[in-house]
């Protein structure tokens, strides 16, 4: 009898262990309002799984591999804590304190990851961070504290997609806020104040990570211009950024030297690492699908801007990332709002190609639908790649979302160049997002403009504001062919619009009106 009882208890334990949820489903989470709500996980193959939330019940059957997916109907925003219940014949999981509101995914590299505790005014922001309706899914990840040192053996073992990230949803409070993405925190706070609904931020950014790490490996392999990024061992692939490969060796060489079995080697492409092409897609983005969310906030590019070839490659790589994410989510209009690179001096940082990168990001607005960009160069730091003013960036992202996604009627972009036309001895620059006229951030005359003729070097030119246009005075003898603005690693420009939003770095071809 005791043996039978033991076997029954063992069987119950096994059945209970078989019911699991995707890692993003935990207590305190926020579900996306006004969209169908997928809930998924694993159970005993063939077993019915029942999902209950807010008075709705859906029952599905686990597939032959144990996977199951239930889709609840759309829910209106609701700040009342409720229970999401998932059950099988032998197990029950109840997630408590679940809200319904707006969910945004934050991804990229260290400037998006940068915690509130290290940001400007943290000493006053954190004690006041009591927002029960703002929630963060901010998981830690393997190797997070290693920097340029060796990954501990335990972190090396976690370099597999299912184990790389580990964490749970938390409500925003002084005890938790310091760990949150500073940009994510300020964006969430602004959205919460404007919309009056709960806001959930999923933060997966990884310091130093290159764009190609966030793209599905199969997508890179299939692209004629980018398949080279996946060839051979990524640690020795010359098509990849040397700095990224160096950091990978710093993190993994010790484990390689000890003969440890490194995750990913058997599958090809070299050992797993957050900089390996495709890895962060597999570890962070794929496990989120098909989670309902409002859109993506992206801040990345430093690791793809260290050479002109990488800048040019990014012009193909980033639109591909956006298209593929949207395709995998089944949402061609998934909002994708991104930060333009900030400003820093070329010494001590290799930022000599940042003007080209920023201008490339500006031009991508024309080829990536349902996208938006915020300028950050005016809140950069000459000496560090991590400017501490994250509040301005987060608020600008939120305002961009409020205007582009939520339909609020206010300006959300800085002036964008439209044309440069010769008029006598002057060049007239016309701008969009300049309703009400242009201005400068410091009340001084506009600066940061340069012009060049055929084969000549760019040289500074005087500028004046004429309503919604900028008029440049050409030096004697110059037949202008191009004009540019803010073309320094740390831009010196001061042009803004009536909303005090700054203009982007840009370069434009100059046109000459046809003679009558």
RODO-2510 file (C-alpha; in nm, 4 decimals, decimal comma):
residues 516
     n   res          X          Y          Z
     1     x     0,0000     0,0000     0,0000
     2     x     0,2820     0,2396     0,0860
     3     x     0,4459     0,1623    -0,2491
     4     x     0,1240     0,2375    -0,4372
     5     x     0,0820     0,5644    -0,2466
     6     x     0,4424     0,6570    -0,3237
     7     x     0,3924     0,5878    -0,6944
     8     x     0,0743     0,7938    -0,6985
     9     x     0,2503     1,0857    -0,5315
    10     x     0,5422     1,0507    -0,7727
    11     x     0,3055     1,0495    -1,0715
    12     x     0,1291     1,3619    -0,9406
    13     x     0,4646     1,5355    -0,9002
    14     x     0,5652     1,4440    -1,2550
    15     x     0,2370     1,5721    -1,3949
    16     x     0,2711     1,8961    -1,2001
    17     x     0,6274     1,9411    -1,3222
    18     x     0,5082     1,9016    -1,6817
    19     x     0,2910     2,2156    -1,6728
    20     x     0,5127     2,5124    -1,7518
    21     x     0,4549     2,8593    -1,8924
    22     x     0,6688     3,0691    -2,1234
    23     x     0,9157     3,2607    -1,9005
    24     x     0,7464     3,5967    -1,9603
    25     x     0,4351     3,4777    -1,7735
    26     x     0,4872     3,5513    -1,4044
    27     x     0,3098     3,7235    -1,1173
    28     x     0,2735     4,1042    -1,1521
    29     x     0,2800     4,1016    -1,5335
    30     x     0,0955     4,3376    -1,7668
    31     x    -0,1057     4,1996    -2,0589
    32     x    -0,1587     4,4077    -2,3711
    33     x    -0,5018     4,5683    -2,3925
    34     x    -0,7327     4,5530    -2,6964
    35     x    -0,5492     4,2641    -2,8640
    36     x    -0,6038     3,8862    -2,8593
    37     x    -0,3983     3,7436    -2,5701
    38     x    -0,1881     3,4371    -2,6471
    39     x    -0,0835     3,2271    -2,3463
    40     x     0,1452     2,9312    -2,4024
    41     x     0,3765     2,6761    -2,2452
    42     x     0,4263     2,3014    -2,2132
    43     x     0,2295     2,0160    -2,0609
    44     x     0,1996     1,6394    -2,0851
    45     x     0,1552     1,5578    -2,4571
    46     x    -0,2113     1,5244    -2,5481
    47     x    -0,3336     1,6643    -2,2166
    48     x    -0,6082     1,9321    -2,2065
    49     x    -0,4923     2,2700    -2,0735
    50     x    -0,7423     2,5266    -1,9445
    51     x    -0,6632     2,8980    -1,9292
    52     x    -0,8884     3,1331    -1,7311
    53     x    -0,8706     3,5109    -1,7014
    54     x    -1,1214     3,7898    -1,6403
    55     x    -1,4223     3,5628    -1,6773
    56     x    -1,3035     3,3956    -1,9990
    57     x    -1,2048     3,0291    -2,0241
    58     x    -1,0222     2,8580    -2,3104
    59     x    -0,9275     2,4906    -2,3223
    60     x    -0,6689     2,3569    -2,5663
    61     x    -0,4797     2,0300    -2,5956
    62     x    -0,1013     1,9985    -2,5690
    63     x     0,0593     1,8747    -2,8891
    64     x     0,2724     1,5679    -2,9406
    65     x     0,5763     1,7641    -2,8256
    66     x     0,3942     1,8991    -2,5190
    67     x     0,3572     2,2524    -2,6537
    68     x     0,0263     2,4320    -2,6116
    69     x    -0,1109     2,7733    -2,7047
    70     x    -0,4399     2,9306    -2,5957
    71     x    -0,5717     3,2614    -2,7271
    72     x    -0,7924     3,4677    -2,5013
    73     x    -1,0046     3,7479    -2,6397
    74     x    -0,9043     4,1146    -2,6201
    75     x    -0,9400     4,2889    -2,2839
    76     x    -0,9875     4,6550    -2,2026
    77     x    -0,7262     4,8227    -1,9846
    78     x    -0,7734     4,7372    -1,6184
    79     x    -0,5577     4,8284    -1,3198
    80     x    -0,7379     4,5889    -1,0848
    81     x    -0,5097     4,2972    -0,9904
    82     x    -0,6514     3,9725    -1,1262
    83     x    -0,5511     3,6064    -1,1464
    84     x    -0,4436     3,4272    -1,4636
    85     x    -0,5132     3,0581    -1,3978
    86     x    -0,3732     2,7710    -1,6040
    87     x    -0,4646     2,4142    -1,5163
    88     x    -0,4435     2,0544    -1,6311
    89     x    -0,5796     1,7370    -1,4747
    90     x    -0,2767     1,7182    -1,2477
    91     x    -0,1459     2,0686    -1,2060
    92     x    -0,2493     2,4295    -1,1508
    93     x    -0,0546     2,7511    -1,2027
    94     x    -0,1983     3,0785    -1,0811
    95     x    -0,0371     3,4103    -1,1685
    96     x    -0,1472     3,6817    -0,9318
    97     x    -0,1608     4,0615    -0,9553
    98     x    -0,1981     4,0587    -1,3354
    99     x    -0,2947     4,3927    -1,4983
   100     x    -0,4039     4,4887    -1,8491
   101     x    -0,2575     4,7932    -2,0225
   102     x     0,0188     4,8861    -2,2652
   103     x     0,3238     4,6601    -2,3197
   104     x     0,6430     4,7779    -2,4899
   105     x     0,9564     4,5778    -2,5664
   106     x     1,2901     4,7547    -2,5079
   107     x     1,5969     4,6078    -2,6770
   108     x     1,9417     4,7036    -2,8025
   109     x     2,2675     4,7517    -2,6186
   110     x     2,4039     4,9262    -2,3126
   111     x     2,2391     5,2682    -2,3447
   112     x     1,8988     5,1000    -2,3401
   113     x     2,0080     4,8635    -2,0624
   114     x     2,1597     5,1468    -1,8532
   115     x     1,9910     5,1284    -1,5109
   116     x     1,8120     5,4114    -1,3393
   117     x     2,0537     5,3791    -1,0464
   118     x     2,3375     5,5086    -1,2700
   119     x     2,1391     5,7771    -1,4498
   120     x     2,1250     6,1499    -1,3888
   121     x     1,9204     6,2480    -1,0818
   122     x     1,8935     5,8883    -0,9606
   123     x     1,9176     6,0067    -0,5989
   124     x     1,5837     6,1867    -0,6339
   125     x     1,4154     5,9685    -0,8982
   126     x     1,4431     5,6346    -0,7188
   127     x     1,2885     5,7327    -0,3803
   128     x     0,9912     5,8788    -0,5695
   129     x     0,9433     5,5778    -0,8001
   130     x     0,6153     5,4560    -0,6497
   131     x     0,4083     5,3503    -0,9508
   132     x     0,2129     5,0340    -0,8776
   133     x     0,0643     5,0324    -1,2288
   134     x     0,4058     5,0378    -1,3996
   135     x     0,5656     4,6947    -1,4257
   136     x     0,9007     4,5753    -1,5578
   137     x     1,0162     4,2394    -1,6899
   138     x     1,3882     4,3013    -1,6538
   139     x     1,5616     3,9611    -1,6493
   140     x     1,9275     3,9166    -1,5721
   141     x     2,1417     3,7292    -1,8211
   142     x     2,4486     3,5087    -1,8237
   143     x     2,7743     3,7054    -1,8137
   144     x     2,6036     4,0335    -1,7270
   145     x     2,8726     4,1371    -1,4775
   146     x     3,1764     3,9993    -1,6635
   147     x     3,2600     4,2967    -1,8845
   148     x     3,5900     4,2093    -2,0521
   149     x     3,6650     3,9278    -1,8077
   150     x     3,6110     3,5550    -1,8308
   151     x     3,2580     3,4228    -1,7955
   152     x     3,2236     3,2081    -1,4817
   153     x     3,1643     2,8387    -1,5528
   154     x     2,8023     2,8671    -1,4431
   155     x     2,7397     3,1485    -1,6906
   156     x     2,9041     2,9533    -1,9730
   157     x     2,6642     2,6675    -1,9034
   158     x     2,3709     2,9138    -1,9315
   159     x     2,4654     3,0222    -2,2849
   160     x     2,1706     2,8369    -2,4322
   161     x     1,8495     3,0077    -2,5427
   162     x     1,6297     2,8623    -2,2702
   163     x     1,8598     2,9558    -1,9831
   164     x     2,0335     3,2760    -2,0909
   165     x     1,7751     3,5172    -1,9459
   166     x     1,6279     3,4636    -1,6010
   167     x     1,3834     3,6899    -1,4172
   168     x     1,0261     3,7855    -1,3313
   169     x     0,7928     4,0843    -1,3542
   170     x     0,8207     4,3456    -1,0791
   171     x     0,6067     4,6416    -0,9835
   172     x     0,7824     4,9772    -0,9972
   173     x     0,8823     5,0834    -0,6460
   174     x     1,1921     5,2407    -0,4869
   175     x     1,3226     4,8954    -0,3993
   176     x     1,3104     4,7818    -0,7634
   177     x     1,3342     5,0948    -0,9794
   178     x     1,7116     5,1324    -0,9610
   179     x     1,7590     4,8099    -1,1570
   180     x     1,5254     4,9125    -1,4360
   181     x     1,6290     5,0531    -1,7720
   182     x     1,6428     5,4281    -1,7139
   183     x     1,5081     5,4980    -2,0624
   184     x     1,2376     5,2354    -2,0166
   185     x     1,1433     5,3817    -1,6784
   186     x     1,1060     5,7378    -1,8061
   187     x     0,9176     5,6240    -2,1180
   188     x     0,6816     5,4150    -1,9038
   189     x     0,6210     5,6970    -1,6578
   190     x     0,5384     5,9402    -1,9398
   191     x     0,3049     5,6922    -2,1114
   192     x     0,1328     5,6053    -1,7845
   193     x     0,0703     5,9717    -1,7060
   194     x    -0,0660     6,0444    -2,0545
   195     x    -0,2755     5,7314    -2,1086
   196     x    -0,3924     5,6591    -1,7544
   197     x    -0,3522     5,2820    -1,7959
   198     x    -0,1007     5,0268    -1,6635
   199     x     0,2270     5,0109    -1,8560
   200     x     0,4537     4,7089    -1,8871
   201     x     0,8153     4,7280    -2,0063
   202     x     1,0016     4,4166    -2,1219
   203     x     1,3740     4,5002    -2,1155
   204     x     1,6105     4,2599    -2,2964
   205     x     1,8983     4,4902    -2,4001
   206     x     2,2526     4,3513    -2,3663
   207     x     2,5548     4,5793    -2,3391
   208     x     2,7782     4,5778    -2,6474
   209     x     2,5504     4,3515    -2,8502
   210     x     2,5685     4,4029    -3,2294
   211     x     2,2611     4,4219    -3,4499
   212     x     2,3271     4,0848    -3,6103
   213     x     2,2922     3,9104    -3,2722
   214     x     1,9248     4,0184    -3,2685
   215     x     1,8446     3,8812    -3,6157
   216     x     1,7307     3,5250    -3,6746
   217     x     2,0265     3,3199    -3,7981
   218     x     1,8226     3,1658    -4,0809
   219     x     1,7294     3,5148    -4,1992
   220     x     2,0945     3,6172    -4,2142
   221     x     2,1897     3,2981    -4,3992
   222     x     1,9226     3,3632    -4,6631
   223     x     2,0294     3,7218    -4,7323
   224     x     2,2766     3,7588    -5,0237
   225     x     2,4583     4,0506    -4,8616
   226     x     2,4609     3,9245    -4,5022
   227     x     2,5107     3,5484    -4,5126
   228     x     2,8837     3,6121    -4,4713
   229     x     2,8112     3,7057    -4,1088
   230     x     2,7204     3,3444    -4,0322
   231     x     3,0120     3,1678    -4,2010
   232     x     3,2449     2,9558    -3,9887
   233     x     3,3261     3,0223    -3,6240
   234     x     3,2037     3,3706    -3,5383
   235     x     3,5086     3,4271    -3,3142
   236     x     3,7355     3,4137    -3,6198
   237     x     3,4984     3,5458    -3,8887
   238     x     3,6632     3,8588    -4,0401
   239     x     3,3247     3,9839    -4,1625
   240     x     3,2263     4,0576    -3,8024
   241     x     3,3337     4,3546    -3,5921
   242     x     3,6854     4,2930    -3,4496
   243     x     3,5884     4,4467    -3,1156
   244     x     3,2940     4,2069    -3,0798
   245     x     3,5136     3,9075    -3,1589
   246     x     3,7773     4,0323    -2,9126
   247     x     3,5199     4,0636    -2,6360
   248     x     3,3923     3,7149    -2,7173
   249     x     3,7428     3,5728    -2,6781
   250     x     3,7920     3,7593    -2,3510
   251     x     3,4711     3,6057    -2,2186
   252     x     3,5192     3,2517    -2,3534
   253     x     3,8942     3,1814    -2,3885
   254     x     3,9265     3,0512    -2,0340
   255     x     3,6440     2,8023    -2,0880
   256     x     3,7948     2,7029    -2,4243
   257     x     4,1364     2,6500    -2,2648
   258     x     3,9960     2,4172    -2,0006
   259     x     3,8332     2,1984    -2,2619
   260     x     3,4824     2,2781    -2,1408
   261     x     3,1919     2,1768    -2,3609
   262     x     3,0679     2,5103    -2,4946
   263     x     2,7006     2,5447    -2,5864
   264     x     2,6416     2,6132    -2,9537
   265     x     2,9542     2,4576    -3,1017
   266     x     2,7790     2,1408    -3,2128
   267     x     2,5087     2,3414    -3,3927
   268     x     2,7643     2,5390    -3,5940
   269     x     2,8825     2,8973    -3,6001
   270     x     3,1055     2,8684    -3,2947
   271     x     3,0264     2,8846    -2,9231
   272     x     2,7194     3,0688    -2,8032
   273     x     2,7649     3,4229    -2,6786
   274     x     2,5425     3,7343    -2,6775
   275     x     2,7490     3,8751    -2,9670
   276     x     2,7151     3,5659    -3,1866
   277     x     2,4942     3,6337    -3,4913
   278     x     2,1417     3,5172    -3,4184
   279     x     2,1941     3,4312    -3,0519
   280     x     1,9914     3,7095    -2,8876
   281     x     1,7097     3,6411    -3,1295
   282     x     1,6998     3,2796    -3,0144
   283     x     1,7510     3,3593    -2,6459
   284     x     1,5373     3,6718    -2,6078
   285     x     1,3046     3,7534    -2,8963
   286     x     1,1858     3,4139    -3,0185
   287     x     1,0742     3,3032    -2,6690
   288     x     0,8496     3,6132    -2,6506
   289     x     0,6495     3,5219    -2,9575
   290     x     0,3563     3,5440    -3,0032
   291     x     0,3162     3,7694    -2,6968
   292     x     0,0756     4,0574    -2,7528
   293     x     0,2560     4,3919    -2,7268
   294     x     0,2134     4,7450    -2,8523
   295     x     0,5529     4,8018    -3,0084
   296     x     0,9328     4,8117    -2,9826
   297     x     1,1688     5,0748    -2,8396
   298     x     1,5218     5,0267    -2,9752
   299     x     1,8559     5,1881    -2,8848
   300     x     2,1535     5,0227    -3,0510
   301     x     2,4241     5,0838    -3,3076
   302     x     2,7479     5,1633    -3,1270
   303     x     2,8830     4,8151    -3,2079
   304     x     2,7882     4,8526    -3,5749
   305     x     2,9427     5,1954    -3,6320
   306     x     3,3146     5,1392    -3,5800
   307     x     3,4031     5,1332    -3,9507
   308     x     3,2498     5,2722    -4,2673
   309     x     3,1897     4,9193    -4,3974
   310     x     2,9907     4,8325    -4,0855
   311     x     2,7854     5,1521    -4,1175
   312     x     2,6980     5,0599    -4,4752
   313     x     2,6215     4,7026    -4,3728
   314     x     2,3867     4,8298    -4,1017
   315     x     2,1773     5,0027    -4,3698
   316     x     2,0833     4,6536    -4,4887
   317     x     2,0903     4,4815    -4,1518
   318     x     1,8588     4,7037    -3,9486
   319     x     1,5660     4,7158    -4,1955
   320     x     1,6011     4,3375    -4,2265
   321     x     1,5753     4,3021    -3,8484
   322     x     1,2577     4,5109    -3,8412
   323     x     1,0982     4,3217    -4,1313
   324     x     1,1795     3,9844    -3,9804
   325     x     1,0537     4,0706    -3,6320
   326     x     0,7302     4,1991    -3,7829
   327     x     0,6935     3,8884    -3,9975
   328     x     0,7498     3,6572    -3,7013
   329     x     0,4941     3,8485    -3,4952
   330     x     0,2526     3,8515    -3,7872
   331     x     0,2207     4,2297    -3,7645
   332     x     0,3469     4,4279    -4,0624
   333     x     0,2656     4,7522    -3,8786
   334     x     0,4321     4,6699    -3,5442
   335     x     0,5565     5,0141    -3,4293
   336     x     0,9357     5,0345    -3,4180
   337     x     1,0694     5,3503    -3,2512
   338     x     1,4443     5,3920    -3,2275
   339     x     1,7097     5,6226    -3,0876
   340     x     1,9663     5,7882    -3,3083
   341     x     2,3211     5,7507    -3,1784
   342     x     2,4243     6,0219    -2,9370
   343     x     2,7469     6,2248    -2,9448
   344     x     3,0964     6,1580    -2,8133
   345     x     3,4435     6,2768    -2,9095
   346     x     3,6419     6,0457    -3,1383
   347     x     3,9105     6,0339    -2,8711
   348     x     3,8769     5,8312    -2,6483
   349     x     3,6007     5,6533    -2,8435
   350     x     3,6103     5,5325    -3,2048
   351     x     3,3212     5,7521    -3,3123
   352     x     3,4642     5,8995    -3,6329
   353     x     3,1891     5,7339    -3,8385
   354     x     2,9010     5,8306    -3,6093
   355     x     2,7914     6,1197    -3,8365
   356     x     2,7501     5,8718    -4,1237
   357     x     2,5658     5,6322    -3,8930
   358     x     2,3298     5,8994    -3,7601
   359     x     2,2492     6,0188    -4,1123
   360     x     2,1877     5,6586    -4,2158
   361     x     1,9448     5,6176    -3,9255
   362     x     1,7657     5,9342    -4,0381
   363     x     1,7288     5,8042    -4,3937
   364     x     1,5916     5,4717    -4,2698
   365     x     1,2742     5,6526    -4,1684
   366     x     1,1942     5,6617    -4,5407
   367     x     1,2316     5,2866    -4,5916
   368     x     1,0945     5,1437    -4,2653
   369     x     0,7181     5,2041    -4,2383
   370     x     0,5537     5,2575    -3,8988
   371     x     0,8875     5,3699    -3,7557
   372     x     1,0071     5,6779    -3,5721
   373     x     1,3391     5,8166    -3,4502
   374     x     1,4423     6,0405    -3,1630
   375     x     1,7580     6,2500    -3,1748
   376     x     1,9854     6,2153    -2,8705
   377     x     2,3033     6,3967    -2,9772
   378     x     2,2126     6,7105    -2,7835
   379     x     2,2196     6,5128    -2,4562
   380     x     2,5407     6,3257    -2,5348
   381     x     2,8634     6,3322    -2,3369
   382     x     3,1987     6,4213    -2,4907
   383     x     3,3885     6,1751    -2,2719
   384     x     3,1682     5,8666    -2,2402
   385     x     2,9582     5,6421    -2,4622
   386     x     2,6981     5,6304    -2,1822
   387     x     2,5427     5,9772    -2,1374
   388     x     2,3617     5,9912    -1,8041
   389     x     2,0636     6,2005    -1,9160
   390     x     1,8293     5,9128    -1,9930
   391     x     1,5168     6,1016    -1,8862
   392     x     1,5207     6,3233    -2,1960
   393     x     1,5605     6,0201    -2,4222
   394     x     1,2839     5,8202    -2,2527
   395     x     1,0439     6,1152    -2,2590
   396     x     1,1131     6,1767    -2,6287
   397     x     1,0436     5,8105    -2,7064
   398     x     0,7181     5,8304    -2,5138
   399     x     0,6125     6,1488    -2,6946
   400     x     0,6952     5,9824    -3,0249
   401     x     0,4780     5,6861    -2,9261
   402     x     0,1958     5,9127    -2,8105
   403     x     0,1937     6,0950    -3,1440
   404     x     0,2628     5,8107    -3,3877
   405     x     0,0924     5,5186    -3,2119
   406     x    -0,1740     5,6721    -2,9888
   407     x    -0,2773     5,9595    -3,2163
   408     x    -0,1966     6,2524    -2,9883
   409     x    -0,1837     6,5824    -3,1760
   410     x     0,1538     6,7328    -3,0996
   411     x     0,4980     6,7535    -3,2553
   412     x     0,7175     6,4526    -3,1790
   413     x     1,0122     6,4945    -3,4160
   414     x     1,2839     6,7489    -3,4583
   415     x     1,3261     6,9338    -3,7920
   416     x     1,3919     6,6954    -4,0825
   417     x     1,5652     6,8263    -4,3977
   418     x     1,3586     6,8147    -4,7167
   419     x     1,5583     7,0058    -4,9787
   420     x     1,8595     7,2290    -5,0402
   421     x     1,8203     7,4713    -5,3303
   422     x     2,0598     7,7373    -5,4611
   423     x     1,9164     8,0919    -5,4674
   424     x     2,1752     8,3340    -5,5992
   425     x     2,4666     8,3290    -5,3572
   426     x     2,2640     8,1453    -5,0937
   427     x     2,1369     7,7958    -5,0256
   428     x     1,7857     7,7590    -4,8888
   429     x     1,7212     7,4545    -4,6709
   430     x     1,3577     7,3536    -4,6309
   431     x     1,2446     7,1326    -4,3423
   432     x     0,9512     6,9220    -4,2371
   433     x     0,8432     6,9208    -3,8709
   434     x     0,9010     7,2942    -3,8663
   435     x     0,5488     7,4301    -3,8217
   436     x     0,5626     7,7652    -3,6511
   437     x     0,9223     7,8219    -3,7542
   438     x     1,2693     7,7152    -3,6488
   439     x     1,4865     7,8286    -3,3610
   440     x     1,8020     7,7434    -3,1715
   441     x     1,8477     7,5675    -2,8423
   442     x     2,0606     7,8437    -2,6912
   443     x     1,9194     8,1574    -2,8539
   444     x     2,2367     8,2021    -3,0593
   445     x     2,2561     8,2087    -3,4405
   446     x     2,2274     7,8638    -3,5984
   447     x     2,5574     7,6783    -3,6257
   448     x     2,6871     7,3424    -3,7402
   449     x     2,6240     7,3930    -4,1140
   450     x     2,8832     7,3222    -4,3833
   451     x     2,8934     7,3295    -4,7631
   452     x     3,1170     7,1761    -5,0299
   453     x     3,1584     7,2066    -5,4067
   454     x     3,2706     6,9446    -5,6554
   455     x     3,5810     6,7777    -5,5174
   456     x     3,6226     7,0366    -5,2434
   457     x     3,6253     6,9921    -4,8705
   458     x     3,3340     7,0909    -4,6532
   459     x     3,3752     7,4230    -4,4822
   460     x     3,1581     7,6041    -4,2266
   461     x     2,9082     7,8516    -4,3679
   462     x     2,7035     8,1223    -4,1931
   463     x     2,3372     8,0422    -4,1402
   464     x     2,0267     8,2383    -4,0543
   465     x     1,6683     8,1384    -3,9830
   466     x     1,3945     8,2413    -4,2252
   467     x     1,0686     8,1099    -4,0789
   468     x     1,0662     7,7344    -4,1425
   469     x     1,3840     7,7488    -4,3526
   470     x     1,7561     7,7927    -4,3001
   471     x     1,9464     8,0216    -4,5379
   472     x     2,3172     7,9545    -4,5859
   473     x     2,5574     8,2119    -4,7287
   474     x     2,7986     8,0599    -4,9810
   475     x     3,1622     8,1710    -4,9768
   476     x     3,2742     8,3568    -5,2929
   477     x     3,3753     8,1191    -5,5707
   478     x     3,2018     7,8142    -5,4215
   479     x     2,9602     7,6272    -5,6458
   480     x     2,7842     7,4248    -5,3750
   481     x     2,7048     7,0604    -5,4392
   482     x     2,6395     6,9348    -5,0865
   483     x     2,5442     7,0734    -4,7478
   484     x     2,5569     6,9014    -4,4141
   485     x     2,4702     6,9656    -4,0528
   486     x     2,5996     6,8305    -3,7223
   487     x     2,8712     6,6354    -3,8993
   488     x     3,0977     6,5744    -3,6030
   489     x     3,1194     6,2766    -3,3650
   490     x     3,0059     6,5210    -3,0969
   491     x     2,7785     6,7576    -3,2940
   492     x     2,7983     7,1310    -3,2362
   493     x     2,4642     7,2166    -3,4003
   494     x     2,1866     7,3991    -3,2161
   495     x     1,8873     7,3875    -3,4545
   496     x     1,5460     7,3069    -3,3001
   497     x     1,1803     7,3522    -3,3867
   498     x     0,9027     7,5185    -3,1893
   499     x     0,8687     7,2024    -2,9774
   500     x     1,2412     7,2499    -2,8859
   501     x     1,3201     6,9136    -3,0432
   502     x     1,6648     6,9019    -3,2065
   503     x     1,7462     6,8514    -3,5728
   504     x     1,9198     6,5361    -3,6892
   505     x     2,2657     6,5089    -3,8385
   506     x     2,2231     6,5123    -4,2175
   507     x     2,3909     6,5560    -4,5550
   508     x     2,1971     6,6703    -4,8641
   509     x     2,2682     6,7178    -5,2335
   510     x     2,2186     7,0771    -5,3454
   511     x     1,9930     7,1380    -5,6444
   512     x     1,9939     7,4370    -5,8790
   513     x     1,6618     7,5597    -6,0173
   514     x     1,6245     7,5130    -6,3925
   515     x     1,6708     7,8306    -6,5936
   516     x     1,3516     7,9634    -6,7617
***
